[in-house]
Amino acid sequence: MSIWRVILAIIFPPLAVLDKGCGSIVIVFLLTLAAWIPGIIGALVILNNPKYNR
């Protein structure tokens, strides 16, 4: 995970997981709508998950 992804996850979480699939984008977007901090946490969890790393 690059530093740019972390910065992007803090600023706008759904954009950070754009290439991780539609389901990830929807989940992070809904978490971001509910509250900003859960969206950040969700994006960072998805970015750190080895299943999604290519």
mmCIF file of the N, C-alpha and C atoms, coordinates in Angstrom:
data_MODEL
# 
_entry.id   MODEL 
# 
loop_
_atom_site.group_PDB 
_atom_site.id 
_atom_site.type_symbol 
_atom_site.label_atom_id 
_atom_site.label_alt_id 
_atom_site.label_comp_id 
_atom_site.label_asym_id 
_atom_site.label_entity_id 
_atom_site.label_seq_id 
_atom_site.pdbx_PDB_ins_code 
_atom_site.Cartn_x 
_atom_site.Cartn_y 
_atom_site.Cartn_z 
_atom_site.occupancy 
_atom_site.B_iso_or_equiv 
_atom_site.pdbx_formal_charge 
_atom_site.auth_seq_id 
_atom_site.auth_comp_id 
_atom_site.auth_asym_id 
_atom_site.auth_atom_id 
_atom_site.pdbx_PDB_model_num 
ATOM 1   N N  . MET A 1 1  ? 0.847   -1.169  0.000  1.00 0.00 ? 1  MET A N  1 
ATOM 2   C CA . MET A 1 1  ? 0.000   0.000   0.000  1.00 0.00 ? 1  MET A CA 1 
ATOM 3   C C  . MET A 1 1  ? 0.897   1.238   0.000  1.00 0.00 ? 1  MET A C  1 
ATOM 4   N N  . SER A 1 2  ? 0.624   2.130   -0.914 1.00 0.00 ? 2  SER A N  1 
ATOM 5   C CA . SER A 1 2  ? 1.451   3.322   -1.034 1.00 0.00 ? 2  SER A CA 1 
ATOM 6   C C  . SER A 1 2  ? 0.919   4.437   -0.136 1.00 0.00 ? 2  SER A C  1 
ATOM 7   N N  . ILE A 1 3  ? 1.762   5.392   0.106  1.00 0.00 ? 3  ILE A N  1 
ATOM 8   C CA . ILE A 1 3  ? 1.391   6.535   0.932  1.00 0.00 ? 3  ILE A CA 1 
ATOM 9   C C  . ILE A 1 3  ? 0.284   7.346   0.269  1.00 0.00 ? 3  ILE A C  1 
ATOM 10  N N  . TRP A 1 4  ? 0.261   7.335   -1.062 1.00 0.00 ? 4  TRP A N  1 
ATOM 11  C CA . TRP A 1 4  ? -0.771  8.090   -1.789 1.00 0.00 ? 4  TRP A CA 1 
ATOM 12  C C  . TRP A 1 4  ? -2.146  7.476   -1.573 1.00 0.00 ? 4  TRP A C  1 
ATOM 13  N N  . ARG A 1 5  ? -2.197  6.145   -1.489 1.00 0.00 ? 5  ARG A N  1 
ATOM 14  C CA . ARG A 1 5  ? -3.474  5.473   -1.211 1.00 0.00 ? 5  ARG A CA 1 
ATOM 15  C C  . ARG A 1 5  ? -3.972  5.807   0.188  1.00 0.00 ? 5  ARG A C  1 
ATOM 16  N N  . VAL A 1 6  ? -3.065  5.875   1.143  1.00 0.00 ? 6  VAL A N  1 
ATOM 17  C CA . VAL A 1 6  ? -3.454  6.213   2.517  1.00 0.00 ? 6  VAL A CA 1 
ATOM 18  C C  . VAL A 1 6  ? -3.976  7.641   2.579  1.00 0.00 ? 6  VAL A C  1 
ATOM 19  N N  . ILE A 1 7  ? -3.296  8.554   1.929  1.00 0.00 ? 7  ILE A N  1 
ATOM 20  C CA . ILE A 1 7  ? -3.746  9.946   1.899  1.00 0.00 ? 7  ILE A CA 1 
ATOM 21  C C  . ILE A 1 7  ? -5.103  10.045  1.206  1.00 0.00 ? 7  ILE A C  1 
ATOM 22  N N  . LEU A 1 8  ? -5.267  9.332   0.104  1.00 0.00 ? 8  LEU A N  1 
ATOM 23  C CA . LEU A 1 8  ? -6.540  9.337   -0.603 1.00 0.00 ? 8  LEU A CA 1 
ATOM 24  C C  . LEU A 1 8  ? -7.648  8.710   0.244  1.00 0.00 ? 8  LEU A C  1 
ATOM 25  N N  . ALA A 1 9  ? -7.313  7.673   1.012  1.00 0.00 ? 9  ALA A N  1 
ATOM 26  C CA . ALA A 1 9  ? -8.301  7.045   1.893  1.00 0.00 ? 9  ALA A CA 1 
ATOM 27  C C  . ALA A 1 9  ? -8.738  7.993   3.002  1.00 0.00 ? 9  ALA A C  1 
ATOM 28  N N  . ILE A 1 10 ? -7.873  8.872   3.414  1.00 0.00 ? 10 ILE A N  1 
ATOM 29  C CA . ILE A 1 10 ? -8.232  9.839   4.451  1.00 0.00 ? 10 ILE A CA 1 
ATOM 30  C C  . ILE A 1 10 ? -9.071  10.970  3.867  1.00 0.00 ? 10 ILE A C  1 
ATOM 31  N N  . ILE A 1 11 ? -8.726  11.423  2.681  1.00 0.00 ? 11 ILE A N  1 
ATOM 32  C CA . ILE A 1 11 ? -9.441  12.548  2.077  1.00 0.00 ? 11 ILE A CA 1 
ATOM 33  C C  . ILE A 1 11 ? -10.789 12.115  1.507  1.00 0.00 ? 11 ILE A C  1 
ATOM 34  N N  . PHE A 1 12 ? -10.799 11.081  0.668  1.00 0.00 ? 12 PHE A N  1 
ATOM 35  C CA . PHE A 1 12 ? -12.042 10.591  0.053  1.00 0.00 ? 12 PHE A CA 1 
ATOM 36  C C  . PHE A 1 12 ? -11.965 9.067   -0.068 1.00 0.00 ? 12 PHE A C  1 
ATOM 37  N N  . PRO A 1 13 ? -12.438 8.353   0.951  1.00 0.00 ? 13 PRO A N  1 
ATOM 38  C CA . PRO A 1 13 ? -12.261 6.899   1.016  1.00 0.00 ? 13 PRO A CA 1 
ATOM 39  C C  . PRO A 1 13 ? -12.755 6.097   -0.190 1.00 0.00 ? 13 PRO A C  1 
ATOM 40  N N  . PRO A 1 14 ? -13.924 6.390   -0.790 1.00 0.00 ? 14 PRO A N  1 
ATOM 41  C CA . PRO A 1 14 ? -14.347 5.557   -1.925 1.00 0.00 ? 14 PRO A CA 1 
ATOM 42  C C  . PRO A 1 14 ? -13.405 5.619   -3.117 1.00 0.00 ? 14 PRO A C  1 
ATOM 43  N N  . LEU A 1 15 ? -12.752 6.729   -3.298 1.00 0.00 ? 15 LEU A N  1 
ATOM 44  C CA . LEU A 1 15 ? -11.826 6.859   -4.422 1.00 0.00 ? 15 LEU A CA 1 
ATOM 45  C C  . LEU A 1 15 ? -10.565 6.019   -4.222 1.00 0.00 ? 15 LEU A C  1 
ATOM 46  N N  . ALA A 1 16 ? -10.208 5.771   -2.977 1.00 0.00 ? 16 ALA A N  1 
ATOM 47  C CA . ALA A 1 16 ? -9.005  4.982   -2.693 1.00 0.00 ? 16 ALA A CA 1 
ATOM 48  C C  . ALA A 1 16 ? -9.187  3.510   -3.054 1.00 0.00 ? 16 ALA A C  1 
ATOM 49  N N  . VAL A 1 17 ? -10.425 3.011   -3.020 1.00 0.00 ? 17 VAL A N  1 
ATOM 50  C CA . VAL A 1 17 ? -10.683 1.595   -3.308 1.00 0.00 ? 17 VAL A CA 1 
ATOM 51  C C  . VAL A 1 17 ? -11.330 1.412   -4.676 1.00 0.00 ? 17 VAL A C  1 
ATOM 52  N N  . LEU A 1 18 ? -11.128 2.369   -5.559 1.00 0.00 ? 18 LEU A N  1 
ATOM 53  C CA . LEU A 1 18 ? -11.776 2.353   -6.865 1.00 0.00 ? 18 LEU A CA 1 
ATOM 54  C C  . LEU A 1 18 ? -11.441 1.112   -7.685 1.00 0.00 ? 18 LEU A C  1 
ATOM 55  N N  . ASP A 1 19 ? -10.223 0.628   -7.616 1.00 0.00 ? 19 ASP A N  1 
ATOM 56  C CA . ASP A 1 19 ? -9.826  -0.528  -8.418 1.00 0.00 ? 19 ASP A CA 1 
ATOM 57  C C  . ASP A 1 19 ? -9.990  -1.858  -7.676 1.00 0.00 ? 19 ASP A C  1 
ATOM 58  N N  . LYS A 1 20 ? -10.634 -1.857  -6.533 1.00 0.00 ? 20 LYS A N  1 
ATOM 59  C CA . LYS A 1 20 ? -10.797 -3.078  -5.741 1.00 0.00 ? 20 LYS A CA 1 
ATOM 60  C C  . LYS A 1 20 ? -12.128 -3.782  -5.994 1.00 0.00 ? 20 LYS A C  1 
ATOM 61  N N  . GLY A 1 21 ? -12.965 -3.236  -6.832 1.00 0.00 ? 21 GLY A N  1 
ATOM 62  C CA . GLY A 1 21 ? -14.224 -3.882  -7.173 1.00 0.00 ? 21 GLY A CA 1 
ATOM 63  C C  . GLY A 1 21 ? -15.425 -3.053  -6.759 1.00 0.00 ? 21 GLY A C  1 
ATOM 64  N N  . CYS A 1 22 ? -16.544 -3.354  -7.378 1.00 0.00 ? 22 CYS A N  1 
ATOM 65  C CA . CYS A 1 22 ? -17.765 -2.579  -7.159 1.00 0.00 ? 22 CYS A CA 1 
ATOM 66  C C  . CYS A 1 22 ? -18.285 -2.727  -5.728 1.00 0.00 ? 22 CYS A C  1 
ATOM 67  N N  . GLY A 1 23 ? -18.204 -3.931  -5.182 1.00 0.00 ? 23 GLY A N  1 
ATOM 68  C CA . GLY A 1 23 ? -18.698 -4.161  -3.824 1.00 0.00 ? 23 GLY A CA 1 
ATOM 69  C C  . GLY A 1 23 ? -17.928 -3.354  -2.792 1.00 0.00 ? 23 GLY A C  1 
ATOM 70  N N  . SER A 1 24 ? -16.642 -3.270  -2.966 1.00 0.00 ? 24 SER A N  1 
ATOM 71  C CA . SER A 1 24 ? -15.803 -2.507  -2.040 1.00 0.00 ? 24 SER A CA 1 
ATOM 72  C C  . SER A 1 24 ? -16.138 -1.019  -2.111 1.00 0.00 ? 24 SER A C  1 
ATOM 73  N N  . ILE A 1 25 ? -16.355 -0.543  -3.306 1.00 0.00 ? 25 ILE A N  1 
ATOM 74  C CA . ILE A 1 25 ? -16.689 0.879   -3.471 1.00 0.00 ? 25 ILE A CA 1 
ATOM 75  C C  . ILE A 1 25 ? -18.016 1.193   -2.789 1.00 0.00 ? 25 ILE A C  1 
ATOM 76  N N  . VAL A 1 26 ? -18.996 0.328   -2.972 1.00 0.00 ? 26 VAL A N  1 
ATOM 77  C CA . VAL A 1 26 ? -20.318 0.554   -2.382 1.00 0.00 ? 26 VAL A CA 1 
ATOM 78  C C  . VAL A 1 26 ? -20.239 0.513   -0.861 1.00 0.00 ? 26 VAL A C  1 
ATOM 79  N N  . ILE A 1 27 ? -19.530 -0.468  -0.319 1.00 0.00 ? 27 ILE A N  1 
ATOM 80  C CA . ILE A 1 27 ? -19.416 -0.579  1.138  1.00 0.00 ? 27 ILE A CA 1 
ATOM 81  C C  . ILE A 1 27 ? -18.738 0.654   1.729  1.00 0.00 ? 27 ILE A C  1 
ATOM 82  N N  . VAL A 1 28 ? -17.631 1.052   1.138  1.00 0.00 ? 28 VAL A N  1 
ATOM 83  C CA . VAL A 1 28 ? -16.903 2.211   1.658  1.00 0.00 ? 28 VAL A CA 1 
ATOM 84  C C  . VAL A 1 28 ? -17.715 3.485   1.465  1.00 0.00 ? 28 VAL A C  1 
ATOM 85  N N  . PHE A 1 29 ? -18.436 3.592   0.365  1.00 0.00 ? 29 PHE A N  1 
ATOM 86  C CA . PHE A 1 29 ? -19.269 4.767   0.130  1.00 0.00 ? 29 PHE A CA 1 
ATOM 87  C C  . PHE A 1 29 ? -20.378 4.869   1.178  1.00 0.00 ? 29 PHE A C  1 
ATOM 88  N N  . LEU A 1 30 ? -21.024 3.750   1.484  1.00 0.00 ? 30 LEU A N  1 
ATOM 89  C CA . LEU A 1 30 ? -22.087 3.768   2.498  1.00 0.00 ? 30 LEU A CA 1 
ATOM 90  C C  . LEU A 1 30 ? -21.527 4.066   3.882  1.00 0.00 ? 30 LEU A C  1 
ATOM 91  N N  . LEU A 1 31 ? -20.367 3.519   4.192  1.00 0.00 ? 31 LEU A N  1 
ATOM 92  C CA . LEU A 1 31 ? -19.738 3.835   5.475  1.00 0.00 ? 31 LEU A CA 1 
ATOM 93  C C  . LEU A 1 31 ? -19.356 5.309   5.551  1.00 0.00 ? 31 LEU A C  1 
ATOM 94  N N  . THR A 1 32 ? -18.913 5.865   4.436  1.00 0.00 ? 32 THR A N  1 
ATOM 95  C CA . THR A 1 32 ? -18.550 7.278   4.405  1.00 0.00 ? 32 THR A CA 1 
ATOM 96  C C  . THR A 1 32 ? -19.788 8.156   4.551  1.00 0.00 ? 32 THR A C  1 
ATOM 97  N N  . LEU A 1 33 ? -20.901 7.729   3.974  1.00 0.00 ? 33 LEU A N  1 
ATOM 98  C CA . LEU A 1 33 ? -22.139 8.495   4.138  1.00 0.00 ? 33 LEU A CA 1 
ATOM 99  C C  . LEU A 1 33 ? -22.634 8.458   5.574  1.00 0.00 ? 33 LEU A C  1 
ATOM 100 N N  . ALA A 1 34 ? -22.467 7.303   6.228  1.00 0.00 ? 34 ALA A N  1 
ATOM 101 C CA . ALA A 1 34 ? -22.906 7.187   7.616  1.00 0.00 ? 34 ALA A CA 1 
ATOM 102 C C  . ALA A 1 34 ? -22.063 8.089   8.519  1.00 0.00 ? 34 ALA A C  1 
ATOM 103 N N  . ALA A 1 35 ? -20.778 8.023   8.348  1.00 0.00 ? 35 ALA A N  1 
ATOM 104 C CA . ALA A 1 35 ? -19.839 8.872   9.086  1.00 0.00 ? 35 ALA A CA 1 
ATOM 105 C C  . ALA A 1 35 ? -18.484 8.757   8.396  1.00 0.00 ? 35 ALA A C  1 
ATOM 106 N N  . TRP A 1 36 ? -17.718 9.787   8.483  1.00 0.00 ? 36 TRP A N  1 
ATOM 107 C CA . TRP A 1 36 ? -16.472 9.849   7.734  1.00 0.00 ? 36 TRP A CA 1 
ATOM 108 C C  . TRP A 1 36 ? -15.423 8.873   8.263  1.00 0.00 ? 36 TRP A C  1 
ATOM 109 N N  . ILE A 1 37 ? -15.294 8.756   9.576  1.00 0.00 ? 37 ILE A N  1 
ATOM 110 C CA . ILE A 1 37 ? -14.272 7.899   10.182 1.00 0.00 ? 37 ILE A CA 1 
ATOM 111 C C  . ILE A 1 37 ? -14.486 6.422   9.835  1.00 0.00 ? 37 ILE A C  1 
ATOM 112 N N  . PRO A 1 38 ? -15.707 5.869   9.916  1.00 0.00 ? 38 PRO A N  1 
ATOM 113 C CA . PRO A 1 38 ? -15.877 4.466   9.487  1.00 0.00 ? 38 PRO A CA 1 
ATOM 114 C C  . PRO A 1 38 ? -15.536 4.247   8.015  1.00 0.00 ? 38 PRO A C  1 
ATOM 115 N N  . GLY A 1 39 ? -15.747 5.239   7.178  1.00 0.00 ? 39 GLY A N  1 
ATOM 116 C CA . GLY A 1 39 ? -15.362 5.134   5.780  1.00 0.00 ? 39 GLY A CA 1 
ATOM 117 C C  . GLY A 1 39 ? -13.860 5.028   5.617  1.00 0.00 ? 39 GLY A C  1 
ATOM 118 N N  . ILE A 1 40 ? -13.126 5.809   6.402  1.00 0.00 ? 40 ILE A N  1 
ATOM 119 C CA . ILE A 1 40 ? -11.665 5.740   6.371  1.00 0.00 ? 40 ILE A CA 1 
ATOM 120 C C  . ILE A 1 40 ? -11.184 4.376   6.849  1.00 0.00 ? 40 ILE A C  1 
ATOM 121 N N  . ILE A 1 41 ? -11.751 3.910   7.950  1.00 0.00 ? 41 ILE A N  1 
ATOM 122 C CA . ILE A 1 41 ? -11.355 2.611   8.495  1.00 0.00 ? 41 ILE A CA 1 
ATOM 123 C C  . ILE A 1 41 ? -11.665 1.497   7.503  1.00 0.00 ? 41 ILE A C  1 
ATOM 124 N N  . GLY A 1 42 ? -12.838 1.542   6.894  1.00 0.00 ? 42 GLY A N  1 
ATOM 125 C CA . GLY A 1 42 ? -13.203 0.533   5.901  1.00 0.00 ? 42 GLY A CA 1 
ATOM 126 C C  . GLY A 1 42 ? -12.270 0.542   4.706  1.00 0.00 ? 42 GLY A C  1 
ATOM 127 N N  . ALA A 1 43 ? -11.913 1.711   4.233  1.00 0.00 ? 43 ALA A N  1 
ATOM 128 C CA . ALA A 1 43 ? -10.999 1.811   3.093  1.00 0.00 ? 43 ALA A CA 1 
ATOM 129 C C  . ALA A 1 43 ? -9.619  1.267   3.449  1.00 0.00 ? 43 ALA A C  1 
ATOM 130 N N  . LEU A 1 44 ? -9.130  1.586   4.627  1.00 0.00 ? 44 LEU A N  1 
ATOM 131 C CA . LEU A 1 44 ? -7.818  1.098   5.029  1.00 0.00 ? 44 LEU A CA 1 
ATOM 132 C C  . LEU A 1 44 ? -7.815  -0.412  5.234  1.00 0.00 ? 44 LEU A C  1 
ATOM 133 N N  . VAL A 1 45 ? -8.912  -0.956  5.752  1.00 0.00 ? 45 VAL A N  1 
ATOM 134 C CA . VAL A 1 45 ? -9.008  -2.411  5.910  1.00 0.00 ? 45 VAL A CA 1 
ATOM 135 C C  . VAL A 1 45 ? -8.994  -3.093  4.542  1.00 0.00 ? 45 VAL A C  1 
ATOM 136 N N  . ILE A 1 46 ? -9.741  -2.566  3.601  1.00 0.00 ? 46 ILE A N  1 
ATOM 137 C CA . ILE A 1 46 ? -9.778  -3.158  2.258  1.00 0.00 ? 46 ILE A CA 1 
ATOM 138 C C  . ILE A 1 46 ? -8.414  -3.024  1.577  1.00 0.00 ? 46 ILE A C  1 
ATOM 139 N N  . LEU A 1 47 ? -7.757  -1.888  1.759  1.00 0.00 ? 47 LEU A N  1 
ATOM 140 C CA . LEU A 1 47 ? -6.444  -1.705  1.143  1.00 0.00 ? 47 LEU A CA 1 
ATOM 141 C C  . LEU A 1 47 ? -5.388  -2.619  1.760  1.00 0.00 ? 47 LEU A C  1 
ATOM 142 N N  . ASN A 1 48 ? -5.530  -2.964  3.025  1.00 0.00 ? 48 ASN A N  1 
ATOM 143 C CA . ASN A 1 48 ? -4.556  -3.842  3.690  1.00 0.00 ? 48 ASN A CA 1 
ATOM 144 C C  . ASN A 1 48 ? -4.887  -5.319  3.568  1.00 0.00 ? 48 ASN A C  1 
ATOM 145 N N  . ASN A 1 49 ? -6.037  -5.668  3.012  1.00 0.00 ? 49 ASN A N  1 
ATOM 146 C CA . ASN A 1 49 ? -6.446  -7.059  2.876  1.00 0.00 ? 49 ASN A CA 1 
ATOM 147 C C  . ASN A 1 49 ? -5.642  -7.728  1.751  1.00 0.00 ? 49 ASN A C  1 
ATOM 148 N N  . PRO A 1 50 ? -4.912  -8.793  2.054  1.00 0.00 ? 50 PRO A N  1 
ATOM 149 C CA . PRO A 1 50 ? -4.093  -9.430  1.006  1.00 0.00 ? 50 PRO A CA 1 
ATOM 150 C C  . PRO A 1 50 ? -4.929  -10.111 -0.088 1.00 0.00 ? 50 PRO A C  1 
ATOM 151 N N  . LYS A 1 51 ? -6.191  -10.376 0.184  1.00 0.00 ? 51 LYS A N  1 
ATOM 152 C CA . LYS A 1 51 ? -7.063  -10.979 -0.807 1.00 0.00 ? 51 LYS A CA 1 
ATOM 153 C C  . LYS A 1 51 ? -7.273  -10.049 -2.011 1.00 0.00 ? 51 LYS A C  1 
ATOM 154 N N  . TYR A 1 52 ? -7.300  -8.736  -1.755 1.00 0.00 ? 52 TYR A N  1 
ATOM 155 C CA . TYR A 1 52 ? -7.564  -7.767  -2.817 1.00 0.00 ? 52 TYR A CA 1 
ATOM 156 C C  . TYR A 1 52 ? -6.307  -7.239  -3.484 1.00 0.00 ? 52 TYR A C  1 
ATOM 157 N N  . ASN A 1 53 ? -5.150  -7.508  -2.913 1.00 0.00 ? 53 ASN A N  1 
ATOM 158 C CA . ASN A 1 53 ? -3.901  -7.015  -3.506 1.00 0.00 ? 53 ASN A CA 1 
ATOM 159 C C  . ASN A 1 53 ? -3.550  -7.834  -4.745 1.00 0.00 ? 53 ASN A C  1 
ATOM 160 N N  . ARG A 1 54 ? -3.222  -7.145  -5.802 1.00 0.00 ? 54 ARG A N  1 
ATOM 161 C CA . ARG A 1 54 ? -2.899  -7.802  -7.061 1.00 0.00 ? 54 ARG A CA 1 
ATOM 162 C C  . ARG A 1 54 ? -1.473  -7.572  -7.428 1.00 0.00 ? 54 ARG A C  1 
# 
